[in-house]
Amino acid sequence: MPGKLDVYNLGERGVVLVKSPVHEDDGDLILAQNATPDPAGLEGGIRKRDGMTKLNAVAMTGSIEGAASIPLPAPGTRTYYVGQQEMSGVQPSDTWYSSLGGITWAGRSTPSLPAAIWIMDVGGTAGHGAAISFRRRFFYSGYIIVGSESAVIRVWDGATDTELCRAPNAQGSVIRTETIRHLWMHRGFLYAIARATASTAILRINIVTGSLERVGAEFGATNAACFGLSFLDRVWVGFEATNGLLYSFRNGAEAWVLERTAAAATHYTHGVNYKGDLYVGTLYQPGTAAIVEKRLTSTGAWSTSLTGPDTSLNLFTCFAVFNGELYCVYKSTTSLLVKKFDGSSWVTDLDVLGVPFVNAEPSGVLAETDALYIVFSQPSPAYAEGYVLRRTTAGAWSKVADPPNSNGMIAYLP
Amino acid sequence: MPFYIVKTASKIYLLNTAGTATELTMPSGITVVSGRRQRLAVLDRQVVAVNGTSQPLWVDPNGATPIMRAMAIPTPAHPPLLSTGAAGGLTGAFNARVAYLVKNAEGDVIAHGPFSALSSDVTVTAQKIAVSNIPVAPHAAVNCRRLSRSTVGPGDTQFEWLDIDDNTTVAIEDDLADEALSTLPVDDELGMPPADLEFIVEWKRRLWGKSRNSIDALFFSGDGAFYAWPAANEIPIPPFGNDTTGISGFIRRRDELAIGRLDRIWKIIGDDPDNFARVTLVEGVGIIGPDSVVVEKDIGYWLAADGVYSWGPKGVAPESARKVHPWFATDDYFNRALFSQAVGWWDQRFGTYNLLLAAVGGSTLNRWVVWQVEKDRWFGPHKTDAFTTNFAALMQDSNANAMPVLCATNGHVYKLNQSTISDDGTAIDFDTRLRHTGKTPDIEKVFLQMSLLSRVEAGGTLQVIPALGGFSASTQATISADLTRGRQRLRHISTLDQGVGRILTLRFRNAENSQAVHLYGYEIPFHESGRR
């Protein structure tokens, strides 16, 4: 008697091993090595499975014993940004200089600023802008060049540039905040020095919502804040005034505490926590050498850690801890030195003018794991252009960028 | 864009989606342990890696390069010493404690060790409190010490007092008034993580782990705090001491966490330490392969001693017993001694649970089987001749799409589901055996010309290997089918040598490199020749 096998359901039931040979059904497989159905395209038959390709061309050392995908943004080489500023009423087309990895820099027009916002107003009373990197974005300050609006803080994430908030006007006044002088982080909040023509306010900003509140009372006309930092779980702010002043504000407190009054005709310019003690720089008018002051945490006592070599208009600024040592820049009319402190003695790490580079304004500093960056800005069109110096952990200094209109801001992504 | 952390026998690497591997620097005093699987969990952007190193690691991925640190922030060995300081604003008796912290560059606390013992009391009169003998952490990551103190009395409650943002200062004076102390008491949900963690999983914003030092206990961390493991956060998982494995794996579902032993499974329910409770999920079924556990769409799949099981809203169900029970219940297919090493992963493209196993007699994980869940059909055991497999995982590619991979003893990670039909240059051995067929198994038949239908390929030859006879018929001469034809009539199955048979078994095979095979079906006419 004739018959015919018509089998068009190959593998429809997959491998079945629980039936005797006489009870198996069409569509049962005994073995399906490297065979698979194809629900993505050709359901009904079976096919050879897809292949494999190496993910890593270069083998890792040893047999792989575990692997996991981390659903977080991948760490990677950072892109550094140095802000540019307007000169003689013209905002440069390259609003920033940037570099992937910090070695090779080039001008870039992104983040491009909306009309009427400049990073800085050299011709006015704004002073330097500020920038800080935080949570894979960076925040920077901008200056509104028209109208009566106050300074703005913007956010750049590498793709989108948005406004986070605008500083309020001076207390009880229509006087606008002209500039954000410094940005820093404390307890997860962004802090900003907001300076108007006759007052300074310290702002605490929620970076998620952009809401802001003033910290303590506003400072008056004779107190213009220069820098802030987080130290001993408090906010510290240094001022330029008739005398340099250093205030602190403890979380939950109601008023600023005056921590230090500098000698006459002195400004506090910048500072940093190094090995648990606070180091702050000063600016002295002609006739007195600037100093680096140290506050010993164990006793609260102040002492002079370093005295500058000149007595012209001179200052210490751009403090940073890099590779376990404290760095700062000393500038006078005739000197431009990078000083280094290992906890016991100060040395000159670089004579910038001896390299030679021009005597530009030390305005920004960034300490990374592999390199230290110091940004020198052009204070006004009458001065030479700024530049960026980079120091490796091995001690080699190099000029890596010549941003023509550097304003001293430096930040990175991600 | 995600990234991968890969542990080899001697190193730990960061691997990016482009395949560039960067060795990560091990913290001082911690070494990679060869032969141990690395297990990871992510909690609040911090990654914890256990089992693969001599101590659990905390990998902070938020910098330019990930930094690996010891997970355990130690308890200070001694409290600070309090004494009277300079003139200040405090009067009364006080005491204090200290803890080690790690803050990020923005000042956020990202790790907080336990507080020290309480200091001796000090009584001051219009003075500052002088704090000395502040312990220095033997942990490279610590960059802050947090002092807490009582209110005047001394009160029984400790409040945040002062953060010393370094790991060097050993003395400080302060006279912060009581009312200026932190409003809330210090966090007491702290504690060092168990040493030698073998398993780790994140569930309900906590980490849950099993330590080799206490195999019958389940430990869990504080809320959102990978570093904080209060001593009270321990749930015993009985029966105690009845085997040397103890807890053998976790299954993390949305609202329940299953804790497996070899012969039973418990589950944890609840939301916080006040109402976490242990209840029986199933007895007689356990978890034998901790890395076989996969949870997809809130259903857990894993390998137990006698096969694959699932646990979903309908309870625990055996899944492999219906069709491939012999794979797991006999010694004919796989080396069951290595079931504890089995690795499972989910393949989103095909909706399959995949399980890496060792072939019978093998000592490496050189086979894998595939269960297409929705259609309840199994395929495999698969193999590759390109490398020796040692691990598998489900990764995400640069677009965050699922990307299953096999990991090899040669240090390479291989992406599955590639269109190459080649295992990185090595042929894939397609080998399929069909059912015993013949419709009437007691009737001798003459099988005529076979007609094979397949997808038209650019080249290639399919080997058709018939076996004709009874239940144990031997194979006949191989028939070659041209895969470029689409439909091809092949020679008679019955030959002069092997003319008739009751049952026909067909085997299809192709081991040509880069050669696709798509089979749609076949037809074989036959004549019954009678019963012998």
Contacts between the chains, C-beta under 8 A, distances in Angstrom:
chain1	res1	chain2	res2	distance
A	1	B	527	7.1
A	1	B	528	4.6
A	2	B	525	6.7
A	2	B	526	7.2
A	2	B	527	5.3
A	2	B	528	7.7
A	3	B	439	6.3
A	3	B	445	7.4
A	3	B	525	7.3
A	3	B	526	5.2
A	3	B	527	7.4
A	3	B	528	6.5
A	4	B	523	6.3
A	4	B	524	7.0
A	4	B	525	4.7
A	4	B	526	6.9
A	5	B	437	6.2
A	5	B	439	7.2
A	5	B	504	7.8
A	5	B	522	7.5
A	5	B	523	6.4
A	5	B	524	4.4
A	5	B	525	7.8
A	5	B	526	6.9
A	6	B	521	7.4
A	6	B	523	5.1
A	7	B	434	7.5
A	7	B	437	7.4
A	7	B	521	5.3
A	7	B	522	5.6
A	7	B	523	7.4
A	8	B	453	7.8
A	8	B	520	6.5
A	8	B	521	3.5
A	9	B	521	7.3
A	10	B	432	8.0
A	10	B	434	7.2
A	10	B	519	5.5
A	10	B	520	7.3
A	10	B	521	5.8
A	11	B	377	7.5
A	11	B	379	7.4
A	11	B	432	7.4
A	12	B	377	7.5
A	13	B	323	7.6
A	13	B	377	5.8
A	14	B	323	6.6
A	14	B	372	7.0
A	14	B	375	7.7
A	14	B	376	7.8
A	14	B	377	2.8
A	14	B	378	4.6
A	14	B	379	5.6
A	15	B	323	6.7
A	15	B	324	5.7
A	15	B	377	7.6
A	15	B	378	4.6
A	15	B	379	6.3
A	15	B	380	7.0
A	16	B	323	4.9
A	16	B	324	7.5
A	16	B	435	7.7
A	17	B	323	6.8
A	17	B	324	5.3
A	17	B	325	7.0
A	17	B	326	4.6
A	17	B	327	6.8
A	18	B	321	7.8
A	18	B	322	7.1
A	18	B	323	6.0
A	18	B	324	7.4
A	18	B	325	5.5
A	18	B	326	7.2
A	21	B	435	8.0
A	21	B	436	3.9
A	21	B	441	7.3
A	21	B	471	5.2
A	21	B	503	6.6
A	22	B	436	7.3
A	22	B	441	4.7
A	24	B	435	4.0
A	24	B	436	5.7
A	24	B	437	7.8
A	25	B	435	6.9
A	26	B	435	6.7
A	26	B	437	7.2
A	27	B	435	7.7
A	28	B	434	7.7
A	28	B	435	4.2
A	29	B	379	7.7
A	29	B	432	6.3
A	29	B	433	6.6
A	29	B	434	6.3
A	29	B	435	7.0
A	30	B	433	4.1
A	30	B	434	7.0
A	30	B	435	6.6
A	30	B	436	8.0
A	30	B	505	7.7
A	31	B	431	6.4
A	31	B	432	6.3
A	31	B	433	4.1
A	31	B	507	7.9
A	32	B	378	7.7
A	32	B	379	4.2
A	32	B	380	6.0
A	32	B	432	5.5
A	33	B	380	6.6
A	33	B	381	6.3
A	33	B	382	6.1
A	33	B	383	6.5
A	33	B	429	6.6
A	33	B	430	7.1
A	33	B	431	4.1
A	33	B	432	7.0
A	34	B	382	5.1
A	34	B	383	7.0
A	34	B	428	5.1
A	34	B	429	5.9
A	34	B	430	4.9
A	34	B	431	6.7
A	35	B	379	6.0
A	35	B	430	6.0
A	35	B	431	7.6
A	35	B	432	4.6
A	36	B	350	7.2
A	36	B	370	6.9
A	36	B	379	5.4
A	37	B	350	8.0
A	37	B	372	6.8
A	37	B	375	7.8
A	37	B	377	7.3
A	37	B	379	7.4
A	38	B	518	7.4
A	39	B	350	6.1
A	39	B	351	7.2
A	39	B	372	7.5
A	39	B	375	8.0
A	40	B	349	6.3
A	40	B	350	7.1
A	42	B	455	7.3
A	42	B	518	6.0
A	44	B	520	6.8
A	45	B	454	8.0
A	45	B	455	8.0
A	45	B	518	5.9
A	45	B	519	5.1
A	45	B	520	4.4
A	45	B	521	6.8
A	46	B	432	6.5
A	46	B	518	7.8
A	46	B	519	5.6
A	47	B	455	7.8
A	47	B	516	6.9
A	47	B	517	5.9
A	47	B	518	4.3
A	47	B	519	7.0
A	48	B	421	6.1
A	48	B	428	5.8
A	48	B	430	4.2
A	48	B	510	6.7
A	48	B	515	7.5
A	48	B	516	5.9
A	48	B	517	4.3
A	48	B	518	7.9
A	49	B	382	6.5
A	49	B	428	6.5
A	49	B	430	7.8
A	50	B	416	6.8
A	50	B	417	4.8
A	50	B	418	5.6
A	50	B	419	6.4
A	50	B	420	7.6
A	50	B	421	6.9
A	51	B	418	4.7
A	51	B	419	7.2
A	51	B	420	3.8
A	51	B	421	5.0
A	51	B	422	4.4
A	51	B	423	5.6
A	51	B	424	7.4
A	51	B	428	6.3
A	51	B	514	7.9
A	52	B	384	6.9
A	52	B	386	7.0
A	52	B	406	6.7
A	52	B	414	4.1
A	52	B	415	6.1
A	52	B	416	5.7
A	52	B	418	5.7
A	52	B	420	7.7
A	52	B	423	4.8
A	52	B	424	5.7
A	53	B	414	6.7
A	53	B	415	5.4
A	53	B	418	4.8
A	53	B	420	6.3
A	53	B	424	5.6
A	54	B	19	7.2
A	54	B	412	5.0
A	54	B	413	7.2
A	54	B	414	6.0
A	54	B	415	7.7
A	54	B	424	5.5
A	55	B	15	7.2
A	55	B	19	4.5
A	55	B	405	6.6
A	55	B	412	7.3
A	55	B	413	4.2
A	55	B	414	6.8
A	55	B	415	5.4
A	56	B	15	6.1
A	56	B	19	4.3
A	56	B	20	7.3
A	56	B	21	5.2
A	56	B	411	7.8
A	56	B	412	5.8
A	56	B	413	5.6
A	57	B	19	6.0
A	58	B	21	6.7
A	59	B	410	5.8
A	59	B	411	3.5
A	59	B	412	5.4
A	60	B	6	6.4
A	60	B	8	5.2
A	60	B	11	6.9
A	60	B	13	5.3
A	60	B	15	7.8
A	60	B	21	5.2
A	60	B	411	4.1
A	60	B	412	7.6
A	61	B	8	5.9
A	61	B	10	5.8
A	61	B	11	5.5
A	61	B	23	8.0
A	61	B	411	6.2
A	62	B	8	3.5
A	62	B	9	3.6
A	62	B	10	4.5
A	62	B	11	6.4
A	62	B	34	7.6
A	62	B	411	6.2
A	63	B	8	6.1
A	63	B	9	4.9
A	63	B	390	5.2
A	63	B	408	7.5
A	63	B	409	4.0
A	63	B	410	7.7
A	63	B	411	7.1
A	64	B	6	6.0
A	64	B	7	7.3
A	64	B	8	5.4
A	64	B	390	5.7
A	64	B	391	5.4
A	64	B	407	3.7
A	64	B	408	6.3
A	64	B	409	7.3
A	64	B	411	6.5
A	64	B	412	7.8
A	64	B	413	6.8
A	65	B	7	5.3
A	65	B	8	6.2
A	65	B	9	6.0
A	65	B	34	7.6
A	65	B	35	7.0
A	65	B	36	6.7
A	65	B	37	5.6
A	65	B	38	6.4
A	65	B	52	6.4
A	65	B	390	6.6
A	65	B	391	6.3
A	66	B	6	7.1
A	66	B	7	4.1
A	66	B	37	4.8
A	66	B	38	3.0
A	66	B	39	6.8
A	66	B	40	7.8
A	66	B	51	7.9
A	66	B	52	5.5
A	66	B	391	6.2
A	67	B	4	5.9
A	67	B	5	7.2
A	67	B	6	4.5
A	67	B	7	7.2
A	67	B	15	7.7
A	67	B	38	7.7
A	67	B	391	6.1
A	67	B	393	4.6
A	67	B	395	7.4
A	67	B	405	7.0
A	67	B	407	5.2
A	67	B	413	6.5
A	68	B	4	6.7
A	68	B	5	5.6
A	68	B	38	7.4
A	68	B	40	4.3
A	68	B	393	6.2
A	69	B	2	5.3
A	69	B	3	7.7
A	69	B	4	5.4
A	69	B	393	6.9
A	69	B	394	7.0
A	69	B	395	4.0
A	69	B	396	4.9
A	69	B	403	7.9
A	70	B	2	5.9
A	70	B	3	5.5
A	70	B	4	6.7
A	70	B	5	6.0
A	70	B	40	7.5
A	70	B	42	6.5
A	70	B	47	5.9
A	70	B	61	6.3
A	71	B	2	5.2
A	71	B	42	7.0
A	71	B	396	6.4
A	71	B	400	7.5
A	72	B	2	6.8
A	72	B	3	7.4
A	72	B	42	7.1
A	72	B	45	6.2
A	72	B	47	7.7
A	72	B	61	5.3
A	72	B	62	8.0
A	73	B	1	6.4
A	73	B	2	7.9
A	74	B	1	5.0
A	74	B	2	6.5
A	74	B	3	3.7
A	74	B	16	5.5
A	74	B	17	7.2
A	75	B	3	7.0
A	75	B	14	7.0
A	75	B	61	5.8
A	75	B	62	7.7
A	75	B	63	6.4
A	75	B	64	6.0
A	75	B	65	5.3
A	75	B	66	5.4
A	76	B	16	7.4
A	76	B	64	7.4
A	77	B	64	7.3
A	78	B	64	5.2
A	134	B	106	5.5
A	135	B	106	7.8
A	185	B	105	7.3
A	185	B	106	3.6
A	185	B	107	5.3
A	186	B	106	8.0
A	186	B	107	5.0
A	187	B	107	5.4
A	187	B	108	7.2
A	188	B	106	6.5
A	188	B	107	6.9
A	188	B	108	4.9
A	230	B	107	4.8
A	230	B	165	7.5
A	231	B	165	6.2
A	232	B	162	6.6
A	232	B	163	6.3
A	232	B	164	6.7
A	232	B	165	6.4
A	233	B	162	6.4
A	233	B	163	3.4
A	233	B	165	7.3
A	250	B	176	7.1
A	250	B	180	6.3
A	251	B	182	7.7
A	252	B	180	6.7
A	252	B	182	7.0
A	252	B	183	6.8
A	253	B	180	6.0
A	273	B	165	5.5
A	273	B	166	6.8
A	275	B	166	5.9
A	275	B	168	5.0
A	275	B	169	7.9
A	276	B	164	6.3
A	276	B	165	7.1
A	276	B	166	3.3
A	276	B	167	8.0
A	276	B	168	4.8
A	276	B	169	3.7
A	277	B	169	7.6
A	297	B	164	6.8
A	297	B	166	7.8
A	297	B	169	4.9
A	297	B	172	5.5
A	298	B	169	6.1
A	298	B	170	7.3
A	298	B	171	3.9
A	298	B	172	5.3
A	298	B	173	7.2
A	299	B	86	7.8
A	299	B	171	7.7
A	299	B	173	6.2
A	300	B	173	6.2
A	368	B	64	7.1
A	369	B	63	7.8
A	369	B	64	6.6
A	369	B	65	7.5
